[in-house]
Amino acid sequence: NNWESSQIWMGHIAITGKNFHLAEEKIARGGVSQAGVISEPFEAWIDNWYLKGSNWKNLTVAAQGKNFSYNLKLTAKGPIIKHGRDGLSIKSASGQASAYYSQPFFYAKGWIEQNGIRKYVEGTAWADHEWSSQFISDTQEGWDWFSLNFETGEKLMLFQVREKNENHFYSGTWINSAGEYQPVNVSQIDIRPVGPKTSKNYYTNWIIKIPDLNISITISAINPFSEMNTTYPYWEGPILFKGTHAGNGYLEMTGYKD
């Protein structure tokens, strides 16, 4: 009977550099131990890909692909951040929503291997956990999501869900270096793409302005060609920004058509 499980699990892995972007996908059926999630102690896995640990203060993420693999220990140096209304993140004017929290204070240490060459690395990491029983609204096409790490220690989560009539839905969370956080005033959010687009129709240069936070920054992708050519294609990769503030982060874009 376990082979009749209706659950399908999907996982993606990638590594990105200035001149390369490697990504892979796994899809597996639940019920036969090939893939699944255990809440406590936490473990999510597909075959030999996994994210696991005693809790969200200490995790290990590991995966092996055809030409790359990695194993990183994640140690939280700050609190969990709940987005929206205590973790209820609204996604549309008609009320679509998700449960959404982040751990943006991870310190990462471990190794990345590419084409048989292993490099030991350390730095910061940002983990998101989001889930919902709803799709975005029928009036919406996709989203542009930013996680930004400021050189001064502050952090910003920001997204727009794109409406077909261009009246996009915005949300964000401002996080100070001590881990205190507050929702961003959506009337202050100005997110604008800057051309040209890539061959796959993605914008990889952006301008973000939030006047009441004194933020006016320009964003550029480290690698404009970080497309995830998976079953449901999207763009996701590291970014740099400068202006009133400087730092690095990550950008995810969905719902764009070739």
C-alpha positions in Angstrom: 0.0 0.0 0.0 2.9 2.4 0.6 3.6 2.4 -3.1 0.1 3.9 -3.6 1.1 7.1 -1.7 -0.4 10.3 -3.4 2.5 12.4 -2.1 5.1 13.7 -4.6 8.3 15.3 -3.3 10.5 17.6 -5.4 13.9 18.9 -4.6 16.3 21.3 -6.4 20.0 21.9 -5.8 22.3 24.4 -7.5 25.7 26.1 -7.2 26.4 29.4 -9.0 29.5 31.4 -9.8 30.2 34.3 -12.1 30.7 32.1 -15.1 28.7 29.0 -14.3 25.3 27.8 -12.9 24.7 24.1 -12.3 21.4 22.8 -11.1 19.7 19.5 -10.7 16.2 18.2 -9.8 14.9 15.1 -8.1 11.3 13.9 -7.9 10.2 11.0 -5.7 7.1 9.4 -4.3 6.6 9.3 -0.6 5.6 6.3 1.4 8.6 4.1 0.7 11.3 6.0 2.6 12.8 7.4 -0.6 11.7 11.0 0.3 9.9 12.6 3.2 9.9 15.0 6.1 10.1 14.4 9.8 9.3 17.4 12.0 11.2 16.4 15.2 14.1 16.0 15.1 13.9 17.8 11.7 14.8 16.0 8.5 13.8 16.6 4.9 15.3 14.3 2.3 15.1 12.9 -1.2 17.6 10.0 -1.7 21.0 11.3 -0.5 19.9 15.0 -0.5 18.9 16.2 2.9 18.4 19.1 5.4 18.4 17.8 8.9 19.2 18.6 12.5 18.0 18.6 16.1 16.2 21.9 15.5 16.4 25.1 13.4 19.4 26.3 15.4 21.7 23.6 14.1 21.2 22.0 10.7 23.2 20.2 8.0 22.5 20.5 4.3 24.0 18.0 1.9 23.5 16.9 -1.7 25.4 15.1 -4.4 24.9 15.9 -8.1 26.5 14.8 -11.3 29.2 17.4 -11.4 29.0 19.0 -7.9 28.2 18.3 -4.3 28.2 20.0 -1.0 28.0 19.5 2.8 27.4 22.5 5.0 26.9 22.9 8.8 24.4 25.7 9.6 24.5 27.3 13.0 22.0 30.0 13.9 23.4 33.3 15.3 20.1 35.0 15.7 16.4 34.4 16.0 13.7 33.0 13.7 11.9 35.8 11.8 8.1 35.5 11.3 6.9 37.4 8.2 3.5 39.2 7.8 1.2 38.9 10.8 3.1 36.6 13.1 4.0 34.3 10.3 0.8 34.7 8.1 2.1 36.2 4.9 -0.5 37.7 2.6 0.1 37.4 -1.1 -2.8 39.2 -2.8 -5.5 41.8 -2.3 -8.1 39.0 -2.3 -6.4 37.3 0.7 -4.3 34.5 -0.6 -1.7 33.7 2.0 1.1 31.4 3.2 2.7 30.5 6.5 6.2 31.9 6.3 9.3 32.3 8.5 13.0 32.7 7.9 16.3 32.0 9.6 18.5 34.7 8.1 21.2 34.4 10.7 22.8 31.1 9.8 26.6 30.8 9.9 27.6 28.2 7.3 30.8 26.1 7.3 31.7 23.1 5.2 32.8 22.2 1.7 31.6 22.5 -1.9 33.0 20.1 -4.6 32.9 20.8 -8.3 34.3 18.4 -11.0 36.2 16.5 -8.3 37.8 19.6 -6.7 36.8 20.2 -3.1 36.9 23.7 -1.6 36.3 24.5 2.1 34.1 27.4 2.6 32.4 29.5 5.3 30.0 32.5 5.3 26.4 33.4 6.0 23.3 31.5 4.9 19.6 32.3 4.8 16.9 29.6 5.1 13.3 30.1 4.3 10.3 27.9 5.2 7.0 28.6 3.5 3.9 26.6 2.9 0.3 27.0 1.8 -2.8 25.3 0.7 -3.5 28.0 -1.8 -2.2 29.1 -5.2 -1.6 32.8 -5.9 -4.6 34.7 -7.3 -5.8 34.1 -10.9 -5.0 37.8 -11.5 -1.3 37.2 -10.7 1.5 35.9 -12.9 4.4 35.2 -10.5 6.7 36.9 -8.1 10.1 38.5 -7.5 11.6 37.8 -4.1 14.7 39.4 -2.6 16.7 38.5 0.5 19.3 41.2 1.3 22.2 41.1 3.7 23.5 44.7 4.4 27.2 45.2 5.2 26.0 47.0 8.4 24.3 43.8 9.7 20.7 44.6 8.9 18.6 42.3 6.6 15.6 42.8 4.4 13.1 40.3 3.0 11.1 41.9 0.1 8.8 40.6 -2.6 6.3 41.7 -5.2 3.6 39.3 -6.6 3.0 40.6 -10.1 -0.5 41.5 -11.1 -1.6 41.3 -14.8 -2.9 44.8 -14.5 0.6 46.0 -13.2 -0.9 46.9 -9.7 1.5 44.6 -8.0 1.2 43.3 -4.4 4.1 44.1 -2.1 5.4 42.9 1.2 8.6 43.0 3.2 10.3 42.6 6.6 13.1 44.8 7.9 15.4 43.1 10.4 18.1 44.9 12.5 21.4 43.3 13.4 20.1 42.2 16.8 17.2 40.3 15.2 14.4 42.7 16.0 12.1 43.0 13.0 9.0 44.9 11.7 6.9 44.8 8.5 7.8 47.3 5.8 5.3 50.0 5.0 4.0 48.7 1.7 3.2 52.2 0.5 6.9 53.0 0.6 8.0 50.0 -1.5 9.2 50.8 -5.0 10.6 47.8 -7.0 11.6 48.4 -10.6 13.3 46.1 -13.1 16.1 47.6 -15.3 16.6 46.2 -18.8 17.8 44.5 -20.8 16.2 41.1 -20.1 18.2 37.8 -20.5 17.4 35.4 -23.3 14.9 33.7 -21.1 13.0 37.0 -20.4 14.2 37.5 -16.9 15.3 40.9 -15.5 18.6 40.5 -13.5 19.1 44.2 -12.7 16.7 46.0 -10.3 16.2 49.3 -8.5 14.7 49.2 -5.0 13.6 52.3 -3.0 12.1 52.5 0.4 12.2 56.2 1.5 11.2 55.8 5.1 14.1 53.3 5.6 16.5 55.6 3.6 17.0 52.8 1.1 17.8 53.4 -2.6 19.9 50.6 -4.1 20.7 49.1 -7.4 20.8 45.3 -7.7 22.7 43.1 -10.1 23.0 39.4 -10.5 26.4 37.8 -10.1 25.4 35.5 -13.0 22.5 36.7 -15.2 22.0 33.2 -16.5 21.0 31.5 -13.3 17.9 29.8 -14.8 16.6 26.8 -13.0 15.7 24.6 -16.0 13.5 22.3 -13.9 10.0 20.9 -14.4 8.6 24.3 -13.4 11.3 26.7 -14.6 12.3 29.8 -12.7 15.4 32.0 -12.0 17.2 31.9 -8.7 20.7 33.1 -7.9 23.0 35.4 -5.8 23.0 39.1 -6.2 25.1 42.2 -5.2 23.7 45.7 -4.4 25.0 49.2 -3.8 23.7 52.7 -3.3 22.6 54.1 0.1 23.5 50.6 1.3 25.8 47.8 0.0 25.8 44.1 0.5 24.7 40.8 -1.1 21.7 38.5 -1.2 19.5 36.3 -3.3 16.9 36.8 -5.9 14.1 34.4 -7.1 11.8 35.1 -10.1 8.9 33.0 -11.2 6.1 33.2 -13.8 8.1 34.7 -16.7 7.5 33.3 -20.2 10.1 32.8 -22.8 
